[in-house]
C-alpha cells in the first residue's frame, strides 16, 4: 500500500516537473484593458490595425493612429461578426478579433521601424509582404513628412471628385437610408479601384450606361449635405456593400444580366452584387 502511494506521488511530481519546464506559448499581442476608439494612438491601435488588416478589413497604413480608416474598418468587422456596430474596440470586439486573426508583434513592429508598407498583411507569406513605403505623400515634394493625425481628410480626391460623387449619390439614392447612400458611393470607389472599370471618379460615373442618374439627368440635381457626408464616409473606408461593383433595384431592373451577378446583400431598395 505504501509502495503504491509512493509510485503515485512520484508520478505526480514527474508530471509537475514537465509542466513547469515546458514554456507557455503566448500569441504576441499588445492589447491592454483600455477601450480603443477614434483619436487613440499607440500599441493597442497598432495591434487593432494589424489584426483588421490580417483578415482583410483594413488596407491603410499601420501607424498606431485611430483615424477614420481604422474606424470604418472596425465597424465593417463588427457588422460582419455580429457585434454591436459602434466603431469602438471594447472587450467583446477585442476578444472576437483575437479569435479571428493573428498578430505577429515583432514582425509588424519591425516593418514599421523600417518604414515599410504591408497591406493585406495576413493574406500573403510574410517574406513577400513588405515593400518600401514610397509615394504615400506623392505630391508633397521634399522635406519632412507630416505627423499622422486622426482627421477626416479624403486624401487623393479633389473637391470636384467629391462633388461629382455627391451628385451621383443624390441622383441615385436620395430616398435610400443613409447606409444605402454610403453604399452607392462605395460602389463608385470600388469601380475606380477595379481593373475592369475606368480609374477615375468621372470616368466611372460617366461610363455609358453605368448609372441611371446620368441617363435621366438627375446627376445634375443639387446634392444635399447628406449625400456629401455619405461620400466622405465611403472615401474614409466605410463600405457597407462588402466590395460590391454593381447594384440594382429589383422592382425596376429591366436587365436580365444583372440578375446573374453574385449577390452580396440588400440595403434599402438596392441589391448589391459582384
C-alpha positions in Angstrom: 0.0 0.0 0.0 2.8 2.4 0.9 4.7 1.4 -2.2 1.6 2.2 -4.4 1.2 5.6 -2.8 4.9 6.3 -3.3 4.6 5.4 -7.0 1.6 7.8 -7.4 3.4 10.6 -5.6 6.5 10.2 -7.9 4.2 10.2 -10.9 2.5 13.4 -9.8 5.9 15.0 -9.2 7.2 13.9 -12.6 4.2 15.4 -14.4 4.5 18.6 -12.4 8.2 19.0 -13.3 7.3 18.5 -17.0 4.6 21.1 -16.9 6.9 23.6 -15.1 9.7 23.0 -17.6 7.6 23.5 -20.8 7.4 27.2 -21.7 3.9 28.6 -22.1 3.3 29.7 -25.7 1.5 33.0 -26.0 0.4 34.8 -29.1 2.2 38.1 -29.2 -0.2 40.9 -28.6 -0.3 44.3 -27.0 -4.0 44.8 -26.2 -4.5 46.3 -22.8 -7.7 46.8 -20.9 -8.4 50.2 -22.4 -11.3 50.8 -24.7 -9.8 51.7 -28.1 -11.7 54.4 -30.0 -11.2 57.1 -32.6 -8.4 59.5 -31.7 -6.5 56.9 -29.7 -2.8 56.3 -30.5 -0.2 53.7 -29.5 0.5 50.0 -29.4 -3.2 49.0 -28.9 -4.1 50.8 -32.1 -1.1 49.2 -34.0 -2.4 45.8 -33.0 -6.0 46.7 -33.9 -4.9 47.9 -37.3 -2.7 44.8 -37.9 -5.4 42.4 -36.9 -8.0 44.1 -39.1 -5.5 44.1 -41.9 -4.7 40.4 -41.4 -8.3 39.4 -42.1 -8.8 41.9 -44.9 -10.9 44.7 -43.3 -8.2 47.4 -43.2 -5.8 48.2 -46.0 -4.4 51.5 -44.8 -1.1 52.3 -43.2 -0.4 50.6 -39.8 0.7 53.7 -37.9 -0.9 53.5 -34.5 -3.3 56.4 -35.1 -7.0 55.6 -34.8 -8.4 57.7 -37.7 -11.4 57.4 -40.0 -9.9 54.5 -42.0 -9.5 52.4 -38.8 -12.9 53.5 -37.6 -14.8 52.3 -40.6 -12.7 49.1 -40.9 -13.6 48.3 -37.3 -17.3 49.0 -38.0 -17.3 46.7 -41.0 -15.6 44.0 -38.9 -18.3 44.4 -36.2 -21.0 44.2 -38.8 -19.7 41.0 -40.4 -19.1 39.3 -37.0 -22.4 40.1 -35.4 -21.1 42.6 -32.8 -22.7 46.0 -31.8 -21.6 48.4 -34.6 -20.1 51.4 -32.8 -16.6 51.7 -34.1 -15.2 51.1 -30.6 -12.9 48.2 -29.7 -14.2 47.2 -26.3 -13.7 43.8 -24.6 -16.1 41.8 -26.8 -14.7 43.2 -30.0 -11.1 42.6 -29.0 -11.9 39.1 -27.9 -13.5 38.4 -31.3 -10.6 39.9 -33.1 -8.1 37.8 -31.2 -10.1 34.6 -32.2 -10.5 35.7 -35.9 -6.9 36.9 -36.6 -3.2 36.5 -35.7 -0.8 39.2 -34.6 2.9 38.9 -35.1 4.0 41.8 -33.0 7.7 41.5 -33.7 7.1 41.4 -37.5 4.7 44.3 -37.5 6.9 46.5 -35.3 10.0 45.7 -37.5 8.2 46.7 -40.7 7.0 50.0 -39.0 10.6 50.7 -37.9 11.8 50.1 -41.5 9.2 52.4 -42.9 7.6 49.6 -44.9 4.1 49.3 -46.1 2.4 45.9 -45.9 -1.2 45.9 -46.7 -3.1 42.6 -46.6 -0.6 41.5 -44.1 -2.2 38.2 -43.4 -3.0 37.1 -46.9 0.5 36.5 -48.2 3.6 34.9 -47.0 5.4 37.3 -44.6 8.6 37.3 -46.7 6.6 38.7 -49.7 4.6 41.2 -47.7 6.8 44.3 -47.1 7.7 46.9 -49.7 9.3 50.3 -49.4 6.6 52.7 -48.3 7.1 55.2 -51.2 4.7 57.5 -52.8 2.4 57.9 -49.7 2.7 61.6 -49.9 3.5 61.8 -53.6 2.5 65.4 -54.2 4.2 66.9 -51.2 7.7 67.1 -52.5 10.7 67.1 -50.2 11.1 67.9 -46.6 9.9 66.1 -43.5 6.7 64.1 -43.6 3.7 65.4 -41.6 2.9 63.5 -38.4 0.0 61.2 -38.7 -3.3 62.6 -37.4 -6.7 61.2 -36.9 -8.6 63.5 -39.1 -11.3 63.1 -41.7 -9.3 64.1 -44.7 -10.0 62.4 -48.0 -6.5 62.1 -49.5 -6.3 61.7 -53.2 -9.7 63.1 -54.1 -10.3 66.6 -55.5 -13.2 68.7 -54.5 -14.6 68.1 -58.0 -14.4 64.3 -57.4 -16.3 64.7 -54.1 -18.9 67.0 -55.6 -19.5 64.7 -58.6 -19.8 61.7 -56.3 -22.3 63.6 -54.1 -24.3 64.4 -57.3 -24.3 60.7 -58.2 -25.3 59.6 -54.7 -28.1 62.2 -54.6 -29.4 61.3 -58.0 -29.2 57.5 -57.5 -30.1 57.1 -53.8 -31.6 60.2 -52.1 -34.6 58.2 -51.0 -32.5 55.4 -49.5 -31.4 55.1 -45.9 -28.1 56.7 -45.1 -26.2 53.4 -45.2 -27.7 52.9 -48.7 -26.3 56.2 -49.8 -22.8 55.4 -48.5 -23.1 52.0 -50.3 -23.7 53.7 -53.6 -20.6 55.9 -53.1 -18.7 52.8 -52.1 -19.6 51.1 -55.4 -18.2 54.0 -57.3 -14.9 53.8 -55.4 -14.8 50.0 -55.8 -15.1 50.5 -59.6 -12.4 53.2 -59.6 -10.1 50.6 -57.8 -11.1 47.8 -60.2 -9.1 47.0 -63.3 -12.5 46.3 -65.1 -13.6 50.0 -64.9 -12.1 53.5 -65.6 -9.7 54.5 -62.9 -11.1 58.0 -62.2 -14.3 59.1 -60.5 -15.6 60.9 -63.6 -14.7 58.0 -65.8 -16.7 55.6 -63.7 -19.7 57.8 -63.3 -19.9 58.8 -66.9 -19.2 55.4 -68.4 -22.0 54.8 -70.9 -25.0 53.0 -69.3 -23.4 52.8 -65.9 -25.8 54.9 -63.8 -29.5 55.8 -64.3 -28.9 59.2 -62.8 -26.6 60.1 -65.7 -29.1 58.8 -68.3 -32.1 60.7 -67.0 -30.3 63.8 -66.0 -30.7 63.5 -62.2 -26.9 63.6 -61.8 -27.2 67.4 -62.1 -29.7 67.9 -59.2 -28.3 69.9 -56.4 -27.0 67.4 -53.8 -27.8 67.8 -50.1 -25.3 67.7 -47.2 -26.3 64.1 -46.5 -25.0 63.0 -49.9 -21.7 64.7 -49.5 -21.3 63.2 -46.0 -22.0 59.7 -47.4 -19.3 60.3 -50.0 -16.8 61.3 -47.3 -17.7 58.3 -45.2 -17.1 56.0 -48.2 -13.8 57.6 -49.1 -12.7 57.2 -45.5 -13.3 53.5 -45.6 -16.9 52.6 -44.8 -18.1 50.0 -47.4 -21.4 48.6 -46.3 -21.6 46.6 -49.5 -18.8 44.1 -48.9 -16.8 45.3 -52.0 -19.7 45.3 -54.5 -19.2 46.5 -58.0 -22.9 46.7 -59.0 -26.3 47.4 -57.5 -29.9 47.4 -58.8 -33.5 47.9 -57.7 -35.2 44.5 -58.1 -38.6 46.3 -58.6 -37.5 48.3 -61.6 -34.5 46.4 -63.1 -35.0 45.5 -66.8 -31.7 43.9 -67.4 -31.7 40.1 -67.2 -27.9 40.2 -67.0 -27.8 42.0 -63.6 -29.7 39.1 -62.0 -26.8 36.8 -62.9 -24.3 38.7 -60.8 -23.4 37.1 -57.4 -25.5 39.0 -54.8 -23.9 40.2 -51.6 -26.7 41.9 -49.7 -29.7 44.2 -49.9 -29.6 47.7 -48.4 -32.9 49.6 -48.7 -34.3 49.0 -52.1 -31.0 48.2 -53.7 -29.4 44.7 -54.1 -25.6 44.9 -54.2 -23.6 42.4 -56.1 -20.2 41.5 -57.7 
